Amino acid sequence: MKKITQLLCVVVFALTSAIAFSQSTITGKIVGADMGEPLPGANIVEKGTTNGVTTDFDGNFTIVTVADSGKLVISYVGFAVKTINFNGDADLGTVVLDLDNTLDEIIVVGTGVIDIAESRQTPVAVSTIKGKDIQLKIAGNAEFGESFKNTPSVYVSNQAGGFGDSQIFLRGFDQTNTAYLLNGQPINGMEDGRMYWSNWSGMADVANAVQVQRGLGSSKLAISSVGGTVNIISRTTERNEGGFIRFTGGNDSYIKTTASYDTGVNDKGWAFSFLLDHWQAHRKYAIGTAGQGQNYLFSVGYKPNDKNTFNFLITGAPQWHDQNFSQDLEFFERYGEKANSNTGFLDGERFTERRNYYHKPVANLNWDLNINDQLDLSSVLYASWGRGGGTGGVGRGRIRNEDVTGDSDALNAREINFDAIVQNNIATATTINGGQYGTFGDSYLRRSSVNNHNWYGLLSNLQYEPNENWSMNIGIDGRTYNGFHFRQLNNTLGLDGYNDNFRTDRPNDYVITETFEADPWASLFDFADNDQRYDYNYEEVIQYLGTFGQIEYAGDNFSAFAQGALSTQN
């Protein structure tokens, strides 16, 4: 028996030694060809296996391979994939990844107004995320903004763990200092320059590519682009016929169903495309962050001859999502990392104080005109109609669980006790004309802060190329914007309405009685008339006109460009 045991030990030792000696340790550093800077988060995978690592902040990596020899596949967003052979332990030194910013396989309509760096020879740092990479990076319940992760000079934060609440920083600058464009159409907020990614959640399915141009001067338009320019190139009408149905699942009951079909271009130059999807989940990460939404796209393309190309597109992503707010570290250490002080229960069901809901249909008509071999005109006429807002509380009668139980250490202590609020509202109601109404001092109701807008614009660019070295552009950018801002009631929490006695233009017994759903589809047409708006009610009108120009020279040994823009706004 002893000899058998010794024999088994020898066999196990021999096998272990064989496995150990069949491995290799490979080290190296990954940098980008454009700036020579390290690429943190680059993927290094042993081909034919699931064995892989990512580079650290300085671009360094160490991988212990399964086999003694084979191939390593190195990849990074915006750069061409590189395959390297290995045979035994090795230090690869510095591995340079070449840029992969080609858009040749992507149909781009309106190339004159879409400021892509495909043909630009000037030194603008750029990364291109293609549609297939976007789909890979947002598998499960990740969102469009999160597809920017691991892009050089880009930092993405999900804020507080809710759907559509991402923030993107480019070269350290926030979203108000970065120009975001959809097929050349500016999509930063006209009033504050902000980006609300919940309004653009559908871009994950619609985008053919996203090009991130880093640095000042990378956009011809007279808009704030200190951080850089992010160009979202949406799918237009596809050349080939085809379609698909896709089902996606994720954590916390996340499900998404997508259907798409393209007719392809017929003999008369017409083509049609459509896409529909629906998603929902009972939370993103934090408690009380449920969400639901849809996405639609309809596109019609027409090319009557070699001189003209037209494309009409309408897309939208109606959604609602319950929100969590950022808190200090002490809050999460005390109540847990999924804690949410905006949520609670009403009649046994999860209910939230803060819900974002919005529907922003966007339509644009592109026209490309090839005047002659040297002259091209590209124009886009666009419009968007935003409807929706965000809910919150009105009044000082908010009651939290700890106010009822006296236990401030319970994990749900900071959640809102909506059932207790209903009881308090009824007990402290003011009677006006036989109805029970809440007041700001004693009651608590849920209201909606509405931000509706109508936005129309025209962007046109004339490009002149006298020869292969010189290129000149001149164009106009005109926009008109009407924003409507007011508050309306959403849920009276046991009352008949709200006594709006703060406004000087109304009597002290003025009451608001109507409520309006926090729903993106209902908000398109169902919102409060002037007599049912409270607190504030105003309109903002913005008229904008800009002109821009650019001249570029690209030779074999020297390239340069100069650009300028003027704009006026009132």
N, C-alpha and C positions, 0 to 999 in steps of 0.2 A: 504493500500500500504506500509505503514511504517513497519507493522508487517511482511509482506512478505519479505521486504528488510532485516530486522533483522534476519529472519529465514534463508535466503540465506547466510548471513554472518556467522551465526553459523555453517551451513553445510560446507561451504568452510573452515572455521577454523578447524572444526573437521577432514575433509579430509586431510588438510595440516598437522595437528598434527599426524594423523595416519601414513602418509607417513614418517614424520620426525622420529617418534618413531620406524618405521620398518627398519631404516638404522642402520648400525654399522660402527664404526671407528676402523680400524685395523692398527697397526704399527708394525715395525720390522726391522731387518737388515739381508741382504743376504750376505753370504760369501761362498767361495769355499772350498771344502774338501781337495784339494791338498796342498794349501799354507796357508789356513785360512785367506786369504785376502778378502776385500770387493769386490763385483761384481757390478760395476756401470753399469746402463743400463739394469739390469735384469727386466724381464716382470712379473708383478703380475696382473692376470686377474680373475675377479669373474666368476666362471664357469656358462655357460649358458647365459651369457650377453656379451655385448661389453664394459663393464665397466672395465677399467684397468689403471695401472700406471707403471712407471719405477723407479728403484732406482736411488738415486743421486750418486755423486762421492764417497761417503763414504759407499754406499750400503744400505742406509736407505730409508724407504718408508712409506707413509701413504695413505691408501685407504679408501674412504667412500663407503660402499657397498650399493647396491640397496635393498637387502633383509636383514632381521635381522640375518638370519642364512644361511649357505650354505658352499661352498667350494672355496678356492683360488687355482689357478693353477700358479705355479712359474716356470719360464723357463729361461735358459741362454745358449748361444752357448757353446758346449763342455761339458755340464753338464746334468745329468738326470733330467727330469721334476719331480717336487714334488707337490703333492696335499695336502692341509691342510684344515681341517674342522674349521669353526668358528661359534660362537653362541653369538652374542652381541659384545660389545666393547671388544677389547683385545690387549695386547702387546705380540707379538709372541717371542720377544727377538731375539736371533741370530738363523737364519735358515741356516743350512748347506746343500749345494747342492753337491751331489756326482758326481764324474767324469763319463762321458759317452763317453769313447773313444774306445768302441768295434767296430771292423771292421768285425765281424763274417758274416754279411749278404752281405758283399762286396767281389766280386771275385778279388783277388789280384794275378797277375802273376809277378814272379820275386821277391818273398818275401826276398830273400837273398840280392839283390842289393837295394831294397827299404827299407831305414832305418826307418821303422815305429816302434812306441813304443808299438805296440799291445802286444807283448810278453815280453817286457823288464820290469824287476822288479826293476830296479835302479831308483833313485829319479830324474827323468827328468820331469820338468813341461810341460804339454802337453794339447792341446785342439784339438778336432777333429770336423770339420764341415762336416756334411754328405751332400750327394747330394741333398736330399729333402730340407734341410735347406738352401742350396745355392740358390735353385730355389725360395724359399720364400723370401729370403733377397734381391734378385735382381729383384723382380717384377717390371714391367714397364721398364724404360730405365736405371736402375742402372746396373753397370758393375761388372765383376768378382772380381776385387780388392775390391770393396765396400762390398762384402760378408764377409770380414774379420772384419768389424766393430763390436764392442761390444765383441771382443775376448780379453781376458786378456792380457795386456802388448802390445797391438797392437793399433797404431794410423794410420788412413787412411785419406789422403787429396786428393782432386780432383784437386789440383793445381789451374787452371784458368778456370774451367767450360767447358772443351772440352772432347770429347769421347777419352777413352783410355789413359788419362793423369794422372792417379792416382799415388800417392806415398804412400808407406807403411813403417812405422817405427816400428821396433820390439825391445822392451825394450829400446827405445830411439835411436837405431842405424838405419842408413839409409839402403837402399837396397843393397849397395855395401858390407856391413858387415853382410848380411844375406844370407844364402845358400838357393836358390830356386831349387827344384828338380821336375822333371816330371817322375814318375815311376823310380826313382833313377838316372835319367839322369840330370846332371847339366844344368841349362838353364840361369844362369847369363851370361851377355856378356863376351866373352873370353878376350876382349881387355880392358874393363874398369870395369867389374863386375856389371854393372847396369842392372836394369830390365825395359824393355819397355812393359808395360801392353797392349798397343795397338796391339802388336804382338800376345798376348795370350788371346784376347777377347773371343775366342771360348771355352775357358776352362769352362765357365759357363755352357755350355751344355754337355761338355765332362767329367767333373770331377765326379767321384763317391764319393770322399771325399778329404778333405784337412786336413792334420795334421800339426799343428803348435807346434814345439818343441822349448821351450824358454831356451836360455842360451848356453854358450860355451860348446863344447864337445858333443853336441847332434847329430853330424854327424860323421860317420866313415871316410868320405872322407877328403883329404888334401885340403880343400877349406875354404874360409873366412866365419866363422859362429859365430862371436862374439855375434851378436844379437840372433841368433838361426837358426833353419832349418825349412823351409816350404816345406812339401812334398805334391805335387799334385798327387793324385792317379787317373789316368784316367780310364774310363770305357773300358773294353776289351770286349771279346766276351761273351755275356750273356748265361746263362744256358737255359733259357726258351724262347719260341717263343712269339713274340709280337711286337707291334709298336704303334706309335701315330702320330698325326698331331696337332700342337699347334699354335695358333695365339695370339700374345701379342701386346698391344698398350700402349702408354705413351704420355706424354706431348710433344708439339712442333712437331706433326705429326710423332712421333716415331711409327714404326710398325716392327714387327718381325714375321717371319713364320718359323716353324721348323717341319721337318719330320724325323722320325727315325723308323728303323725296325731291329729286330733280328730274325734270323732263329731258334735259339736254337741249342743244340748239337744233331747231328744225330747219328745213330747207329754205324757209323764208326769213331766217335770222332771229326767230323768237325763241325764248327759253323762260321757264318758270321754275321757281324753287320755293319750298315751304319747310318750316320746322316748327314743331310743337313739343312742349314738354311740361311736366308737372312734377313738383317735389314737395316733400313735407317731412317733418320730424318733430318729436316731442321736446327736443332740446338740442342745442349745438354742443355745449359743454357744461356751462353753468346751469344750475337749477332755474327753472322758469324762463328759458330762452327758446320756447317753441317757435316754429316758423312754417310758412307754407307759401308757395308761389308757383307761377307759370312763366313760360317764355314762349314767344311766338315770333316768327319771321316769315315774311312773304316778299319775294323778289321777282321782278320781271325784267328781263334783258331783251334788247332789240338792237340788231346791227343791220341796218338796211343796205349799207355799202361799206367800202373800205375807208371812207372818210369819216363816218359818224358811228358812234357807239352810245347807246342810252341804257341806263339802268335805274329802275325805281325800286326802292326798298322801304319797308316799314317793319319795325321791330319794337318789342316792348317786353318788360319783365315785371308784371304786377306781383307784389309780394307784401306780406306782413311778417314781422318777427318781433317777439318779445325781447326786451333789452335788459342787460346788466350794465352797471357802471363800474369804472375803474375805482379801486379802493386801495388804501395803504396796506402794507404788509401785515400790520398788526390785526387788521380786520380778518384777513384770510387765515392767519395763524389761530385766531380765536374761534372762528365759525366754520372753517373749512374752505378749501380752494374752490369749491363749487357754489359757495354761498352767494345769495343775491338778495339785496335789501329792497328790491322793487317788487318782489313777488309775494304771494300768499294764497289763501284759499277763500272762495266765496261759494256758499252752498255746497261745500264738499268737492268743488272742482278748482283746479289751479287757475288763478287769476292774477293779472299783473297791473301795476300802475303805469308802466312804461311800455308802449307798443309803437313801433314804427310801421307805417303802412304807406305805400306809394305806388302810383302807376304813371309811367312816363313814356307814352308812345313817341317814337322818333321816326320821322319819314324824311327821305332825301331822294332827290332826282339828280343823277349825274349825267353830264353830257361831255363827251370827248370829241373834239373836232380837229381833224388833221387838215389844216388849210393847205399846206404844201410840204415839201420835204424838209423845210427849215422852220416852219411855223406851226405850233399846236396851241389850241385853246381848250382848257379844261374848266368846267364850271360845276358847282353843286348848289342846288337850291334846297334848303332844309327847314324843318319845323319840328318843334317838340311841344307837347302839352302835358305839363306836370300836374297831377292831382293827388293830394294826400297830405300827410303830416305825421305828427307824433303825439301820443297821449301823455298825460301827466295828471297831477292832482290839483284841485282848487279848494282852498279852505284850510283852516288850521286844525281840523278834527281828525288827522291821521292817527291811527292807533296801531302799535306794533305788538307782537306776541308778548314781549317782555313787559309791556304796560299792563297786560291782562294777568299774566302768570306770576310776575315779579321775579322770574328767573332770567337774568341777563346773560347767563353762561350757556344756555341751551343752543344747539346748533341752528335752530330756527328762530332764535330770540329776536333778530332784526327783521324777520319777515313781517309783512303787513297783515293785520287781522281784519279782513274785510267784513266778516260777520259782525264783529264788535262795532265797526264803523256804521253798518246799517242800523244797528240798535241805537247807537248814539245819535245818528241823524234823525231818526223818528222821535227820540226823546227830546231833542233840542230844536225841532223844526219850528219855523215861524209860519203862522197861519195868515194867508193873504187870499181874500176872496174865496174862502173855503178850501184852498189847497195848502198842502204842507211843503214848504220851501226851505232850502238850506241857505245859510248865510256864511260869509267868509270866516267869521270869527269862531263859529261853533261846529260847522259841518265839514264834510269832505266828500267830494264828487270826482268823477273822472272826466276830464275835458280833452279836447283835441286842439293842438296848435296847428292850424292849417297853413300850408305854403303852396298855393296854386300858381301856375304861371303859363303864359303863352309866349313862345320864343320862335322867331322867324329869322332866317338869315340867307345871305348869298355870298358865296366865295368863288372867285374867278381868277384864273392865272393864265397869262399869255407867255409862252416860252419860245424863244428864238435861238436857234443853233446854226450860225452861219457856216461852221465847219466842225470837225471832230474835237477841236480843242476848246472852243469858246461856247458858253451857254449863258443866256440872259433871260431873266424872268421879271415880269411886272404884274401886279394883281391888285384886287380890291377885296375888302372884307367888310360887309355891312350886316348889322344885326339890329333887331328891335325886340324889346323884352317888356312884358307886363307881368309884374308879380303881385299877388293878392294874399295878404296876410291877416288872419283873424283867428279868434278862438270860438269854439262851439262845444256844447255839451255832448258827451259820449255815453255816460252811465250815471244816473242820479243816485244810485245806491240806496234805494228805499224811499226816495223823495219824489215829489211831483215836479220839481224843477229847482231853479237857483234864483235867489233874489240879488240881482245885479244893481247894487246901490252905490257903486263906487264912481260911475261915470257921471260927470256933471251935466251931461246933456239928457239925462233920464231922471224921472222921479224916483224917490226912495223906495216905492213899492213896485218898481219894474221887475218883472219876472221872466226868466228864460224857461221854456217848457219843452222844447223839442230836443231830441237826441239824434245823433247821427253815427252810423256804424264806422268803426275803425277798420275798414275793408277797402282794398285797393280797387276793386271793380265798382263797388257802390260809390266810391268817392269821385268817379269820373263825372257824375251828373248830380249826385245827391249831397249837397252841402248847404250850410245855413244861409238863409237870406239875411239882409242887414238887420232886421228886427230881432233875429235870434242869435246874433253875434254879441260876444261880451268881451270885456277887458280892453282889447284893442282891435282895430279894423282899419287897415290902410292899404293903399296901392302904391307900388313903386314902378316907375316907367324909366327905362334906360334905352337911349338911342346911341348906337355906336357905328362909327365909320372909320375904316383904316385902309391904308394903301401900303404896299410893300414892294421891294425890288431886290434883285440879286444878280450879280455878275460873277461868273466862275470861269477859271482857266485851269485846264488839266493837260499837262504835257508829259513827256516821258520822264523827265528829271525834276520837274517843278510843277506844283499845283497851288492855287490860291483862290479864295473867294471873298467877296465883300457883299454885305447886305445891309439894308436899312428899312425902317418902317416908321410911319407916322399914323397917329390915331387921334380921334376926338370922341368924347363921350359926355353925355349929359342925361 
